[in-house]
Amino acid sequence: MSAPDAGNLPGHHRDPQGSAVNTQAGWRRLAGRSLWVSGAKSLALVAGAAAGLTRFLLGQDWQAGGIVAACAGAAVLIVAAVLAYDLARLRTTRWRLTPERLELRSGLTTRQHRSLPRDRVRSVDLRADPILRIFGLTVVKVGTGEHAGDHTELKLDPLVRKDAETLRRTLLHQDEEREARDGPLAELRWSWIRYAPLSVWTFTASALVLGALYKPLNAIGLKSVTSRVANDLWGWIAAQPLTAVPLLLAVNLSVGALGAALLFAESWGRYRLEHEPGRLRLRRGLLTTRSLTLEVRRLRGVEISEPLLLRLGGGARVKTVATGLGEKARNETEDAAALAPPLPRDLAWRLAAEVASAGGAHPAGVPGSRVIAGGTALIPHPRAARRRRVVRALPATALVAAAAGVASWSAPWPWVRAWVWLIPVVVLVAGMWGAVESARNLGHALGARHLVSRRGVVVRQTVALDRKGISGWTITESYFQRRSGLLTVSATTSAGRGHYEVVDVGRETGLELASRAVPGLLEPFLVRGTTVAKQ
């Protein structure tokens, strides 16, 4: 495939929006360089097969020369098989872009012909791992932003990088001149890397790495080595617990912090969020480059996420509430809704305001420092909400105290009977703190363009949901909520998680909030004067 400007290619012309259109509508192949990529990636399979084959042949008393020859033969077969499969895939895969549709024909045993209408394209994602980048290739995913299954996304794997960029601009009706802007909405600052270790994964990284390495090491014949190391380590901990435990914890934290920093650098290196005409474009990745183009019309709000450790460190995350990203988030290992890496809380509020402004809302309509449009502060929830949380924390404490009593009565060691009662005390203190903090974090408000809700203890989430994107309401009221005069109002939307809740709000306040947020939607189900929902 050649990669000049599509507007200068034979058989192309510019449509009224300025994008390149293939008037000949000829079927095109994927990039032939994919064979080099497949050959390079097959070396990982060769290494694993060679290790297993070497272990097996050593057990059969083979000589070194025979083992080398067998491994070489296996390597040739593996590489040849991978290349043959990829060649067959390339020969049976064709794609074309017509003025109306993007079409893809593929399949080795079962032929498929799939297509997407160009007017329904909502996102074009470009992704290239280090090997693809070496050969100048990119994987292109074109989606419609719907949840109807596999027919809402086409994957071109791979295209030449310039062809991929040209296709992106063509599908999104853009050209180079229209992409220019005053500057990015956000750009990476390496000082943000200090927030990377503020995650629970920092404390569990070493255990996860050791668990992941255990089976591969056993598979290549190192089970005796790993067992001996584990036994020696356990013996050292048992012999010197006061020295070994703090040292192991320090090593675990150091390894976890280093891993979190490296992961941050790889995932968010060269991060840049730009506002293109009618779209947001996010680019990031140090080794594996990622590019997400999100149509502004799909935006239904923004979310500020503050996990406990990150919140204590003064940081926050910014996520988008948009249609079509939920399916991607389930299929990918990364959060597709993330608009930025962990960053200072003030910058997070500012970025959320700018993103909402890009979506057509005034920046003042996004909560910041407990203030939303018009200077209206988030409204706290009734005291009954705190009382519910305190009451719910007491049964856990009672259960742990009963278990501590049984342990104190039956344990043969005096030190157990002396220290076991600290556990219910810790549980009680943690439960009371969680109840008070959870009630303190509850809040809601109604802005000019957004319904704002906040909740959470371990992860505090503040969501500003575009009122125009609310398609329905779910009002829930448990037995204990009814006794406390509370209910939960859930706004239904096609974006993000599908519903966003205002939890444990006063009965009259919650119904009035829903009624005012989307006028006319809830009124047929309300009885004025008694402010209760019809059954």
C-alpha positions, 0 to 999 in steps of 0.5 A: 500500500502506498501512503501519500495524501489520499487527496492526491491518489488516483481515483480519489477526490475531495468531498464537500467536507474536504475529506478524501473519497475513493470514487473507484471503490476498489478492494484493497489489501492490508499491509504486506509488512504484516508478515515481518511483524508475524515473523518477529512475534513468532520468536516468542513462541519459538523461545517457549517451545525450545525451552520445553523441548530442551528439557524433554530431550535432556531427560532422554539423554540426547547429545547437545548437537541433537538438541540444537538440531531439534530446536532449530527444526522446531523453530523453522516449523513454528515460524513457517506455520505462523507466516503461512497463517498470516499470508493466508489471512492477508490474501483472504482479507480485503477492505474498501471505502466507498462514499457510503460505507466502509467494508471488510471481507475476511475469513479463512474457513468462514467468509464474512462480509461486514460493513459500517455506514460512514455516517454512523462512524463515531470513533477511529482508534489507532494502536501500534505496539513496538514491533508494529511501530518498527515496521511503520504499521498501525491497527485501526479500529472503526466503531459506531459507538453502539452496544449491539455486538460485533457488527458495530466495529471493524478492525483493519490489522494492520495498515501503513501508518500514513494510510491509517491517518488518512483513513481516520481523517476521511471517516471523521470528515477532517483534513490537516487545516481543520485540525489546528487548534490553539493548543491541547486541552491537556499535556503530560507533565512528568511530575504527575508520575508521583501519583502512580504508586498511590494504588492498591496494586503497589502493595500487591505487585511483588506477589502478582509477579511471583505468582505469574512466574511460578508456573513458567519456571516450573514448566522449564524444569526449575521447580526444584529451584523455586521450591528450595528458594521458597523453603529457604525464604520461609525458614528465614522469616520464621527464624528472624520475623522482626527483621524479615517481615519489615524488610520484605514489606519494604522490598514489596513496596519498592518493587510495587512503586517502581512497577507502577512508575514504569507502567505509568511511563509506558501507558501515558508517555507522550500523552496529549488531549486535543479538541479537534473540530467536533471531536476529542483526540487522545494520544498516549503511549511510550512503547505501544502508541494509542490514539482514540478519537471521540466524537463530541456528540457522544459525550454525556458528561464527565466523572471525577474518580478519587480512589482513597490513596490517590485522594489522600495524595491530592490527586484524581482521575478524569473519565468521560461518560460517553456512548460506545465506550462500555463495550470497549472497556470490557474487552480491553485491559485498560480503562477506555473512558480515562481521559487523563492519567492521575493528576492534581485534583485542581487540574482534574476539575479544570480538565473536566470543565473544559471537556464539558465545554467541548461537549456544548456545556458551559465550563461553570456547569461542571463541579469544582471545589464543591461548586457547580453552575451558578455557584450552587454547592453540592447539597448534603444528604439527610442525617438519616443517611449517616445513621443508616451507615453507622447502623450497618457497620455495627453487625460486622463489629459484633460478628468479629467480636464474637469470633474474637471471643471464641478464639480467646477462649479456645486458643492455647497461646496466651499472646493470642488471648491478649491481642485478639481483642484488638481486631474488633476494635480495629474493625469498629474504628474502621467501620465508624470512619467508613460510615461517617466518610461515606455520609460526608461524601454524599451530595447532589446538585442540579446545574444548568446543564448537568445533574451532579451526584457524588458518593463513595468511600474507597473510591469517591466518584463525582459525576456530572451527567448531561440532563439531555442524555437522561432517558429514564428514571428508576426509583428504589426504596428498600424497607429500611430506606422507607423507615428513614424517609430515604430513597435512591434515584437512578438516572438511566442513560445510554452512556458509561455504566448505563445508570448513575445514582443519587443514593439515600436522598430524602424522599421528597427531595429525590423525586423533586430532583428527578422531576426538575432534571428532565421536565415532563419525564417523571410527572405522569408517575407522581401524585402531587401533594403526597409526592409519592410515586404511583405503583 
